[in-house]
Amino acid sequence: MNKCPITYQPITDRKYSVDGLKYLHPKLTDLSNLPYTSREQRLESSKRAGKMSIQGVQPKLSARLRLNESRFEIVDKYGTFILKPQSDTYKELPENEDLTMKMAGIIGINKPVTGMVYSKDDSLTYFIKRFDRYGKNKKYCLEDFAQLTNNTRETKYDWSIDRLIPVIDNFCTFPAIEKIKLFRLIIFSFITGNEDMHLKNFSLIEQNDIIKLSPAYDLLNTTIALSNPIEESALPLNGKKRNLKKSDFLNYLAVEMLNLNNRSTNEILDKIQGNLSTLHELIDKSFLSKINREQYHNILGERATRIFN
């Protein structure tokens, strides 16, 4: 039996579940393969790099959903989705990111519409709906923490988690609320093996005159993607990038730096701990290979033990 690459639901005679298509768009009843192989998508990404503003380390394409034609269309401007094909360097990045973003949603992290679509060669491409777009080609104001701290792609690692907090204090409409969100995101990134949460992976968005943390993006288990990871965090916490302990998160970050009360901290921890079995079940349902599923289970189990025991 097959499974839907958008919802992981079991399916029989089709590529996507009804729920998966409706999640992508309420009126969508079918979805065609992308008209490119994964290699062709990477080539397209290189060709279009100078015309698009979303280029990073991973190959990316801008796209729109053509509802009447049941397909994604690659575009240079006014895209409402970002597509990420298979990498020729790191295995199963779309499967990895899609799984991790689904896990984030389970523990209460705000996330956009995400999923995977089949390509011409039947490889899977990850998609994420752009949360900074609305109406007809309108944009919300969105700035990442590198921009807000006068850093660049070259200096996006030259910071610390501690120094993210003044950014929230200085710019957010309701800093206390956003600090709770930040704590949840940092804990989740740690237990899911994400060692690449640099300055450009945190952003503020302005909507309805309120400035707040944007929905999450670029969440994936980099520990299983890299062959020999040596760090546990892209930005140091309490002066450390590895061998992080429970006290670093709960005493130093939550209490000393974020000034969170016990109720807020415990609600976040209880939500994560109460859903650990669900996260492990989702790993088993995912499109990761058996070896990567096993590694993900191990990392999640070991990191959760450090936080909750």
C-alpha positions as CSV (number, residue, x, y, z in Angstrom):
1,M,0.0,0.0,0.0
2,N,1.2,3.5,-0.9
3,K,1.0,6.6,1.2
4,C,0.3,10.2,0.5
5,P,3.4,12.4,0.4
6,I,1.4,15.3,1.9
7,T,-0.4,13.6,4.8
8,Y,1.4,10.2,5.1
9,Q,-2.1,8.6,4.9
10,P,-2.3,5.1,3.3
11,I,-3.7,5.2,-0.2
12,T,-4.3,2.5,-2.9
13,D,-4.9,3.7,-6.5
14,R,-3.7,7.3,-6.5
15,K,-0.7,9.3,-5.6
16,Y,-2.3,11.7,-3.1
17,S,-5.0,11.4,-0.5
18,V,-8.2,13.5,-0.7
19,D,-7.2,15.1,2.6
20,G,-3.7,15.9,1.3
21,L,-5.1,17.6,-1.8
22,K,-7.6,19.6,0.2
23,Y,-4.9,20.6,2.7
24,L,-2.9,22.1,-0.3
25,H,-6.1,23.8,-1.6
26,P,-9.7,23.2,-0.7
27,K,-10.7,22.9,-4.4
28,L,-7.8,20.7,-5.5
29,T,-8.9,17.2,-6.7
30,D,-5.6,16.1,-8.4
31,L,-2.0,17.0,-8.7
32,S,0.3,16.4,-11.6
33,N,4.0,15.5,-11.3
34,L,6.4,18.4,-11.6
35,P,7.6,18.4,-15.2
36,Y,11.3,18.2,-14.2
37,T,13.5,15.5,-12.7
38,S,15.3,16.4,-9.5
39,R,18.5,17.1,-11.5
40,E,16.6,19.3,-13.9
41,Q,15.1,21.2,-10.9
42,R,18.6,21.8,-9.6
43,L,19.7,23.1,-13.0
44,E,16.6,25.4,-13.2
45,S,17.4,26.7,-9.7
46,S,20.9,27.6,-10.8
47,K,19.6,29.3,-14.0
48,R,17.0,31.4,-12.1
49,A,19.2,32.2,-9.1
50,G,19.8,35.8,-10.2
51,K,16.1,36.4,-10.7
52,M,14.9,35.2,-7.3
53,S,15.3,36.3,-3.7
54,I,15.1,32.9,-2.0
55,Q,18.4,31.4,-2.9
56,G,20.4,29.8,-0.1
57,V,22.5,26.7,0.2
58,Q,19.7,24.3,-0.9
59,P,18.5,24.5,-4.4
60,K,15.1,26.3,-4.4
61,L,12.5,27.2,-7.0
62,S,9.6,29.6,-6.8
63,A,6.2,28.3,-7.9
64,R,2.5,29.0,-8.1
65,L,-0.3,26.5,-7.8
66,R,-2.3,26.4,-11.0
67,L,-5.6,25.2,-9.6
68,N,-7.5,24.7,-12.9
69,E,-4.6,22.7,-14.3
70,S,-3.9,20.7,-11.0
71,R,-0.1,21.5,-11.1
72,F,2.7,23.6,-9.8
73,E,4.2,26.1,-12.3
74,I,7.7,27.3,-11.8
75,V,7.9,31.1,-11.9
76,D,10.5,33.8,-11.5
77,K,8.2,36.4,-9.8
78,Y,5.2,36.4,-7.6
79,G,5.6,32.8,-6.5
80,T,3.4,31.6,-3.6
81,F,5.3,28.4,-2.9
82,I,8.9,27.4,-2.6
83,L,10.0,24.1,-3.9
84,K,13.1,22.2,-2.8
85,P,14.2,19.2,-4.9
86,Q,16.5,16.3,-3.9
87,S,20.0,17.4,-3.2
88,D,23.0,15.9,-5.1
89,T,25.1,16.3,-1.9
90,Y,22.8,15.3,1.0
91,K,20.3,12.4,0.9
92,E,16.6,12.8,1.6
93,L,16.5,16.4,2.5
94,P,12.9,16.9,1.2
95,E,11.7,13.8,3.2
96,N,13.7,15.1,6.2
97,E,12.4,18.6,6.2
98,D,8.8,17.6,5.5
99,L,8.8,15.2,8.5
100,T,10.5,17.7,10.8
101,M,8.0,20.5,9.9
102,K,5.1,18.1,10.5
103,M,6.6,17.3,13.9
104,A,6.9,21.0,14.7
105,G,3.2,21.4,14.1
106,I,2.3,18.6,16.5
107,I,4.0,20.3,19.4
108,G,2.4,23.7,18.7
109,I,4.9,25.5,16.5
110,N,3.2,27.8,14.0
111,K,4.1,26.5,10.5
112,P,2.9,27.1,6.9
113,V,1.3,24.6,4.6
114,T,4.0,22.0,3.7
115,G,4.2,18.7,2.0
116,M,5.9,16.9,-0.9
117,V,5.0,16.5,-4.6
118,Y,6.2,13.9,-7.1
119,S,8.6,15.0,-9.9
120,K,8.9,13.7,-13.4
121,D,11.4,11.0,-12.3
122,D,9.1,10.1,-9.3
123,S,11.5,11.7,-6.9
124,L,10.0,13.8,-4.1
125,T,10.2,17.6,-3.9
126,Y,9.4,19.5,-0.7
127,F,7.0,22.4,-0.9
128,I,6.2,25.2,1.5
129,K,3.6,27.9,1.1
130,R,5.0,31.4,1.4
131,F,3.7,33.0,4.5
132,D,4.9,36.5,3.5
133,R,2.5,36.6,0.5
134,Y,-1.2,37.6,0.5
135,G,-3.9,38.9,-1.8
136,K,-2.8,39.6,-5.4
137,N,1.0,39.8,-5.3
138,K,1.1,41.6,-2.0
139,K,3.8,41.0,0.6
140,Y,4.0,41.3,4.4
141,C,7.1,42.9,5.8
142,L,9.5,40.1,6.7
143,E,13.0,40.4,7.9
144,D,15.3,37.7,9.2
145,F,17.5,38.1,12.3
146,A,20.6,38.6,10.1
147,Q,19.0,41.6,8.5
148,L,17.8,42.9,11.9
149,T,21.3,42.6,13.4
150,N,23.2,43.9,10.4
151,N,24.7,40.5,9.6
152,T,25.0,38.8,6.2
153,R,25.0,35.2,4.9
154,E,28.7,35.2,5.6
155,T,28.3,36.2,9.3
156,K,25.0,34.4,10.0
157,Y,26.8,32.1,12.5
158,D,28.7,34.9,14.3
159,W,26.1,35.4,17.0
160,S,24.5,33.5,19.9
161,I,21.1,32.4,21.1
162,D,21.4,34.8,24.0
163,R,21.7,37.7,21.6
164,L,18.5,36.8,19.8
165,I,16.5,38.0,22.8
166,P,17.3,41.8,22.4
167,V,16.0,41.6,18.9
168,I,12.6,40.4,20.2
169,D,12.6,43.1,22.9
170,N,13.5,45.8,20.5
171,F,11.2,45.0,17.6
172,C,8.2,42.8,18.7
173,T,4.9,44.2,19.7
174,F,4.4,41.7,22.5
175,P,7.9,40.5,23.4
176,A,6.8,38.2,26.3
177,I,4.6,36.2,23.9
178,E,7.4,35.9,21.3
179,K,9.9,34.8,23.9
180,I,7.7,31.8,24.7
181,K,7.6,30.9,21.0
182,L,11.4,31.3,20.7
183,F,11.9,28.9,23.7
184,R,9.6,26.3,22.1
185,L,11.4,26.6,18.8
186,I,14.9,26.3,20.3
187,I,13.9,23.2,22.4
188,F,12.3,21.6,19.4
189,S,15.4,22.3,17.2
190,F,17.6,20.7,19.8
191,I,15.7,17.5,20.3
192,T,15.2,17.0,16.5
193,G,18.9,17.3,15.8
194,N,18.8,20.7,14.0
195,E,22.3,22.1,14.3
196,D,21.8,24.7,11.6
197,M,19.5,27.3,13.2
198,H,21.5,30.3,12.2
199,L,20.4,34.0,12.1
200,K,18.7,33.6,8.7
201,N,16.4,30.9,10.1
202,F,14.7,33.2,12.5
203,S,12.5,36.0,11.1
204,L,10.0,38.7,12.3
205,I,6.9,39.4,10.3
206,E,4.5,42.4,10.5
207,Q,0.8,41.6,10.1
208,N,-2.1,43.8,11.0
209,D,0.3,46.3,12.7
210,I,1.7,43.5,14.9
211,I,5.4,42.5,14.7
212,K,6.0,38.9,15.8
213,L,8.0,35.8,15.0
214,S,7.2,34.4,11.6
215,P,5.9,30.9,11.1
216,A,8.7,28.3,11.3
217,Y,10.7,27.3,8.2
218,D,13.9,25.4,7.3
219,L,13.4,22.9,10.2
220,L,15.2,19.6,9.5
221,N,17.4,17.1,11.3
222,T,20.8,18.2,10.0
223,T,22.5,15.6,12.3
224,I,21.3,12.7,10.1
225,A,22.0,14.7,6.9
226,L,25.7,15.3,7.8
227,S,28.2,12.5,7.9
228,N,30.2,13.7,10.9
229,P,28.4,16.5,12.8
230,I,30.5,18.0,15.6
231,E,28.0,20.6,17.0
232,E,24.5,20.5,18.4
233,S,23.7,24.2,17.8
234,A,24.6,26.6,15.1
235,L,24.6,29.5,17.6
236,P,26.1,29.0,21.0
237,L,23.9,28.7,24.1
238,N,25.5,29.6,27.4
239,G,28.8,29.8,25.5
240,K,28.5,26.3,24.1
241,K,27.6,24.7,20.8
242,R,27.9,21.1,22.0
243,N,27.4,19.0,25.1
244,L,24.3,21.0,25.9
245,K,22.6,20.1,29.1
246,K,19.1,20.4,30.6
247,S,20.3,23.3,32.8
248,D,21.5,25.2,29.7
249,F,17.9,25.3,28.4
250,L,15.8,25.4,31.6
251,N,17.9,27.4,34.0
252,Y,20.1,29.6,31.8
253,L,17.8,30.2,28.7
254,A,14.3,30.0,30.1
255,V,14.9,31.6,33.5
256,E,18.0,33.8,33.3
257,M,17.7,35.0,29.7
258,L,14.1,34.8,28.7
259,N,12.6,35.4,32.2
260,L,9.9,32.8,31.6
261,N,7.8,31.7,34.5
262,N,7.4,28.1,35.5
263,R,4.0,27.8,34.1
264,S,5.0,28.9,30.6
265,T,8.1,26.7,30.6
266,N,6.2,23.6,31.9
267,E,3.4,24.0,29.4
268,I,5.9,23.9,26.6
269,L,7.8,20.9,28.0
270,D,4.6,19.0,28.9
271,K,3.3,19.5,25.3
272,I,6.6,18.1,23.8
273,Q,7.0,15.3,26.3
274,G,3.3,14.3,26.0
275,N,3.7,14.0,22.2
276,L,7.0,12.2,22.0
277,S,5.3,8.9,21.2
278,T,3.4,10.7,18.4
279,L,6.6,12.1,17.0
280,H,8.2,8.7,16.9
281,E,5.1,7.3,15.2
282,L,5.3,10.0,12.6
283,I,9.0,9.1,11.9
284,D,7.8,5.5,11.2
285,K,5.2,6.8,8.8
286,S,7.6,9.2,7.0
287,F,9.3,8.8,3.6
288,L,12.8,8.5,5.1
289,S,14.7,5.4,4.4
290,K,14.9,2.8,7.2
291,I,18.4,3.7,8.2
292,N,17.5,7.4,8.5
293,R,14.3,6.6,10.4
294,E,16.4,4.6,12.9
295,Q,18.9,7.5,13.3
296,Y,16.1,10.0,13.7
297,H,14.5,7.8,16.4
298,N,17.9,7.6,18.2
299,I,18.6,11.3,18.1
300,L,15.1,12.2,19.3
301,G,15.3,9.7,22.1
302,E,18.7,10.7,23.3
303,R,18.1,14.5,23.1
304,A,14.7,14.2,24.8
305,T,16.3,12.2,27.6
306,R,18.7,15.0,28.2
307,I,15.9,17.5,28.5
308,F,13.3,15.5,30.4
309,N,15.3,13.3,32.7
